[in-house]
Amino acid sequence: MVDDGEDIPEKTAEGKAVGIDLGLTHFAITSDGSKFDNPRWLARHEKNLRKKQKRLSRRLQDSNNRNKARKQVAGVHNKISRCRSDFHHKLSRFDSRRKPSHSGRKSSRKKHGQESLPSQSN
């Protein structure tokens, strides 16, 4: 180790760190007061899922129509999974855009267009 005689500047996290509290009524609440609603993806797709599962239960075992119905039920579950993943991705990207120190670069919204962001309530 070599000492060049210069003092090391102190690192501060002021204005950079944000605490996130995950909950049930609100998906996330940040320490700066932002609240993000819980989208409840299963509840939104429940009617469609119920209809497809009921149709599947009425089909005969080992029939071609049952396989088609089974794929439709799997498709609804896949849709719910993708919606959840998309929401989490948009929420994390939204937070990193608000805090330029996290993303490492500044991006103008006019250049890239206004993007859809997760619903936010105060």
QUISUL-V161166 format. One record per helix or strand. SS is the DSSP state (@ for helix, = for strand). FROM is the first residue (numbers start at 1). LEN is the number of residues. If there is no record, write none. Layout:
ss: (SS,SS)
from: (FROM,FROM)
len: (LEN,LEN)
This chain:
ss: (=,=,=,@,@,@,@,=)
from: (20,26,35,41,64,100,109,120)
len: (3,5,3,17,35,4,4,2)
